[in-house]
Amino acid sequence: MKKINVIALASLIIILSSCSTDAEDIAKEATLTPKEATQIAKEAYVYGFPLVLNYKTMYDYAVDKKSPEYKGDFNSLACVARVFTPEDKTIITPNSDTPYCMTWVDMRAEPVVFTIPEIEEERFYEVQFIDLYTHNHAYISTVATGNVPGQYLLAGPDWKGEVPNGITEVISFETQLLFSIHRTQLFNPSDIDKVKKIQEAYRVEPLSTFLGTKAPPAAAAIDFPKWKEGAEFNAQTFDYFDFMLTLVKTPQEEQALMERFAKIGLGGEGNFDI
């Protein structure tokens, strides 16, 4: 793995910040010693790395329609009735015996409903939910919920609506965007058509579509920065980290950490300037 020279990076931040024409910024940054700035840069890099690498996946899968890895728009389930090969590189070490369905989920405007069909008892399946921090927050699976049909309502941290009839379970998340992966066991090559039928029965839809009601106003469009390959290993990682902080609601117990990062310009407003 490539290494980032955080000492050199912190020094660069200090040198460039000394050229600022904003007296207030100069006064604030002048209180940091090189040692302190280096330590904050290290902590911010480690904290932000999962968010930044997750952004790479989101950008390739759901934002950049020219990407060879593009799967589809948010809340649109994309299934592949085949095994993955070495050409599938966005996800590290994918399984070779569980054909995938994937979607990036956007719950900002309203919750999203995942429908699971009946699956024979001997076949393993799982739906993995990964939030923006890359926490494996929840599973719907043979192990977690059983091979029974179900309709699961996924909700963001601020949703306080009524649970409609027909919902098996409500799963709440701490981020409004998340990544989901459906895995369906493939027994042998001749079993692929059965797997395909199961994949076709999986459904992902906004709550209003599930209920057949009028959709709420759409959430504001996100200005996604273009991903630059290798950015997670150099100073540009802080640009993406600061952007990702605009998409999450930092837990109260981490506010002091955010204030610490802000000392080197990571204010969580998406406008970090190296």
C-alpha positions as CSV (number, residue, x, y, z in Angstrom):
1,M,0.0,0.0,0.0
2,K,1.2,3.5,-0.8
3,K,2.1,5.7,2.2
4,I,1.1,9.3,2.8
5,N,3.9,11.5,4.3
6,V,1.7,13.2,6.9
7,I,4.6,15.3,8.2
8,A,5.3,16.8,4.8
9,L,1.6,17.3,4.3
10,A,1.1,19.1,7.6
11,S,4.2,21.2,6.8
12,L,2.7,22.1,3.4
13,I,-0.6,23.1,5.1
14,I,1.2,25.4,7.5
15,I,3.3,27.0,4.7
16,L,0.4,27.6,2.4
17,S,-1.8,28.9,5.2
18,S,0.8,31.5,6.1
19,C,0.0,33.1,2.7
20,S,-3.6,33.6,3.6
21,T,-4.9,37.2,3.4
22,D,-7.6,36.5,6.0
23,A,-6.4,37.9,9.3
24,E,-8.8,35.7,11.3
25,D,-7.6,32.5,9.6
26,I,-4.0,33.5,10.1
27,A,-4.5,34.1,13.8
28,K,-6.3,30.8,14.2
29,E,-3.7,28.8,12.4
30,A,-0.8,30.6,14.0
31,T,-1.8,28.9,17.3
32,L,-0.9,25.5,15.9
33,T,2.7,24.3,16.1
34,P,4.0,22.0,13.3
35,K,3.9,19.1,15.7
36,E,0.2,19.8,16.5
37,A,-0.8,20.2,12.9
38,T,1.0,17.0,12.0
39,Q,-0.8,15.0,14.7
40,I,-4.2,16.5,13.7
41,A,-3.5,15.6,10.0
42,K,-2.7,12.0,11.0
43,E,-5.9,11.7,13.1
44,A,-8.0,13.2,10.3
45,Y,-6.5,10.9,7.7
46,V,-7.2,7.8,9.7
47,Y,-10.7,8.9,10.7
48,G,-11.6,10.0,7.2
49,F,-10.1,7.0,5.2
50,P,-13.2,4.8,5.4
51,L,-15.5,7.7,4.3
52,V,-13.2,8.6,1.4
53,L,-12.8,5.0,0.2
54,N,-16.6,4.6,0.4
55,Y,-17.0,7.7,-1.7
56,K,-14.8,6.1,-4.4
57,T,-17.2,3.1,-4.5
58,M,-20.3,5.3,-4.5
59,Y,-18.9,7.5,-7.3
60,D,-18.0,4.5,-9.4
61,Y,-21.3,2.6,-8.8
62,A,-23.9,5.3,-8.7
63,V,-22.6,8.7,-9.9
64,D,-20.2,8.3,-12.8
65,K,-22.3,6.8,-15.6
66,K,-19.1,6.5,-17.7
67,S,-17.4,4.3,-15.2
68,P,-17.1,0.6,-16.2
69,E,-18.3,-0.2,-12.7
70,Y,-21.5,1.9,-12.9
71,K,-24.5,0.0,-11.6
72,G,-27.3,2.4,-11.7
73,D,-29.0,5.4,-10.0
74,F,-29.6,5.6,-6.3
75,N,-32.5,3.3,-5.1
76,S,-32.1,1.3,-8.3
77,L,-31.3,-2.4,-7.7
78,A,-28.7,-3.7,-10.2
79,C,-28.3,-7.5,-10.3
80,V,-25.7,-9.6,-12.1
81,A,-26.5,-13.2,-12.7
82,R,-22.9,-14.4,-13.0
83,V,-19.9,-14.9,-10.8
84,F,-17.5,-12.1,-10.4
85,T,-14.1,-12.2,-12.1
86,P,-10.7,-10.4,-11.6
87,E,-12.2,-7.7,-13.9
88,D,-14.6,-6.6,-11.1
89,K,-12.2,-4.4,-9.2
90,T,-14.2,-1.8,-7.2
91,I,-15.0,-4.2,-4.4
92,I,-12.0,-6.0,-2.9
93,T,-12.1,-9.8,-3.0
94,P,-15.7,-10.4,-4.0
95,N,-17.1,-13.9,-3.6
96,S,-17.2,-16.3,-6.5
97,D,-20.3,-18.3,-5.4
98,T,-22.8,-15.6,-4.5
99,P,-23.9,-13.6,-7.5
100,Y,-24.6,-10.0,-6.5
101,C,-27.3,-7.4,-6.5
102,M,-26.2,-3.9,-5.4
103,T,-27.7,-0.5,-4.9
104,W,-26.8,2.8,-3.3
105,V,-29.7,3.9,-1.1
106,D,-30.8,7.5,-0.6
107,M,-33.2,8.0,2.3
108,R,-33.0,11.8,2.4
109,A,-36.5,12.4,0.9
110,E,-38.2,9.3,2.3
111,P,-37.6,5.8,3.6
112,V,-36.9,2.9,1.2
113,V,-38.5,-0.5,1.2
114,F,-36.6,-3.7,0.5
115,T,-38.7,-6.7,-0.5
116,I,-37.3,-10.2,0.0
117,P,-39.1,-13.2,-1.7
118,E,-39.4,-16.7,-0.3
119,I,-36.1,-18.6,-0.7
120,E,-35.7,-22.3,-0.2
121,E,-34.3,-23.3,3.1
122,E,-31.1,-24.9,1.8
123,R,-30.0,-21.7,-0.1
124,F,-28.1,-19.0,1.7
125,Y,-28.8,-15.4,1.0
126,E,-28.0,-12.1,2.7
127,V,-28.5,-8.4,2.3
128,Q,-25.7,-6.4,3.8
129,F,-26.2,-2.7,4.7
130,I,-23.1,-0.5,4.9
131,D,-23.5,3.1,6.0
132,L,-21.3,6.0,4.9
133,Y,-18.8,5.3,7.7
134,T,-18.5,1.7,6.4
135,H,-20.2,0.3,9.5
136,N,-21.9,-3.0,8.7
137,H,-25.1,-1.7,10.4
138,A,-27.6,-4.5,9.7
139,Y,-28.3,-7.7,7.7
140,I,-31.4,-9.4,6.2
141,S,-30.2,-12.9,5.7
142,T,-30.6,-16.7,6.2
143,V,-28.9,-16.2,9.6
144,A,-30.4,-12.9,10.7
145,T,-34.0,-13.1,9.6
146,G,-34.5,-16.5,8.0
147,N,-35.5,-17.6,4.5
148,V,-39.0,-16.1,4.7
149,P,-40.6,-13.4,2.6
150,G,-40.4,-9.9,4.2
151,Q,-40.7,-6.2,3.5
152,Y,-38.1,-4.1,5.4
153,L,-38.4,-0.3,5.7
154,L,-35.0,1.5,5.8
155,A,-35.1,4.9,7.4
156,G,-32.6,7.7,7.9
157,P,-31.7,9.2,11.3
158,D,-34.4,11.9,11.2
159,W,-37.4,9.9,10.0
160,K,-40.3,9.9,12.4
161,G,-43.2,8.8,10.2
162,E,-45.8,6.1,10.9
163,V,-44.9,2.5,10.0
164,P,-47.4,1.3,7.3
165,N,-49.1,-2.0,7.3
166,G,-47.2,-4.9,5.7
167,I,-43.8,-3.9,6.9
168,T,-41.9,-6.7,8.5
169,E,-39.3,-4.6,10.3
170,V,-38.0,-1.0,10.4
171,I,-34.2,-0.6,10.2
172,S,-32.9,2.8,11.1
173,F,-29.5,4.1,10.1
174,E,-27.2,6.9,11.3
175,T,-26.5,8.1,7.7
176,Q,-29.0,9.1,5.0
177,L,-27.0,7.3,2.3
178,L,-25.9,3.7,2.4
179,F,-24.7,0.8,0.3
180,S,-26.5,-2.5,0.1
181,I,-25.3,-5.8,-1.3
182,H,-27.5,-8.8,-2.0
183,R,-25.7,-12.1,-2.1
184,T,-27.5,-15.3,-3.3
185,Q,-25.9,-18.7,-3.1
186,L,-25.1,-20.4,-6.4
187,F,-24.8,-24.2,-5.9
188,N,-23.3,-25.0,-9.3
189,P,-23.2,-23.6,-12.9
190,S,-26.5,-25.1,-13.8
191,D,-28.1,-23.3,-10.9
192,I,-27.7,-19.9,-12.3
193,D,-31.2,-19.6,-13.8
194,K,-32.7,-20.2,-10.3
195,V,-30.5,-17.6,-8.8
196,K,-31.6,-15.2,-11.6
197,K,-35.3,-15.7,-10.7
198,I,-34.6,-14.9,-7.1
199,Q,-32.7,-11.8,-8.1
200,E,-35.6,-10.7,-10.2
201,A,-37.9,-11.0,-7.2
202,Y,-35.8,-8.7,-5.0
203,R,-37.3,-5.2,-4.9
204,V,-36.0,-1.8,-3.8
205,E,-38.4,1.1,-3.9
206,P,-39.1,4.4,-2.2
207,L,-41.9,4.2,0.5
208,S,-44.3,6.2,-1.6
209,T,-43.9,3.8,-4.5
210,F,-44.5,0.9,-2.2
211,L,-47.7,2.5,-0.9
212,G,-48.8,3.8,-4.2
213,T,-49.0,7.4,-2.9
214,K,-47.6,10.8,-4.1
215,A,-43.9,11.1,-3.6
216,P,-42.6,13.8,-1.3
217,P,-40.4,16.7,-2.7
218,A,-37.1,15.4,-4.0
219,A,-34.0,16.0,-1.8
220,A,-31.6,18.6,-3.0
221,A,-29.2,17.5,-5.7
222,I,-25.7,16.7,-4.5
223,D,-22.7,18.2,-6.3
224,F,-20.5,15.1,-6.3
225,P,-16.8,16.0,-6.8
226,K,-15.1,14.0,-9.6
227,W,-13.1,11.1,-8.2
228,K,-9.4,11.1,-9.0
229,E,-7.8,7.7,-8.8
230,G,-5.3,7.3,-6.0
231,A,-6.6,10.4,-4.1
232,E,-7.1,8.3,-1.0
233,F,-3.3,8.1,-0.7
234,N,-2.4,11.7,-1.1
235,A,-3.3,15.2,0.1
236,Q,-6.4,15.4,-2.0
237,T,-8.0,12.8,0.4
238,F,-8.8,15.8,2.6
239,D,-11.0,17.4,-0.1
240,Y,-13.1,14.2,-0.3
241,F,-13.1,13.8,3.5
242,D,-14.4,17.4,4.0
243,F,-17.1,16.7,1.3
244,M,-18.2,13.5,3.0
245,L,-18.6,15.3,6.3
246,T,-21.4,17.3,4.6
247,L,-23.4,14.0,4.1
248,V,-23.2,12.7,7.6
249,K,-24.5,13.8,11.0
250,T,-21.5,13.5,13.3
251,P,-22.4,11.9,16.6
252,Q,-22.4,14.2,19.6
253,E,-19.6,12.2,21.2
254,E,-17.3,13.1,18.3
255,Q,-18.0,16.8,18.2
256,A,-14.7,17.6,20.0
257,L,-12.9,15.6,17.3
258,M,-14.6,17.6,14.6
259,E,-13.5,20.8,16.3
260,R,-10.0,19.5,16.4
261,F,-10.0,18.7,12.6
262,A,-11.4,22.2,11.9
263,K,-8.1,23.6,13.2
264,I,-6.5,22.5,9.9
265,G,-9.4,23.7,7.8
266,L,-11.6,20.5,7.8
267,G,-14.7,22.3,8.7
268,G,-17.2,19.8,7.3
269,E,-18.5,22.3,4.8
270,G,-17.0,20.7,1.7
271,N,-14.6,23.6,0.9
272,F,-11.3,22.4,2.2
273,D,-8.4,24.3,0.7
274,I,-5.0,22.7,0.9
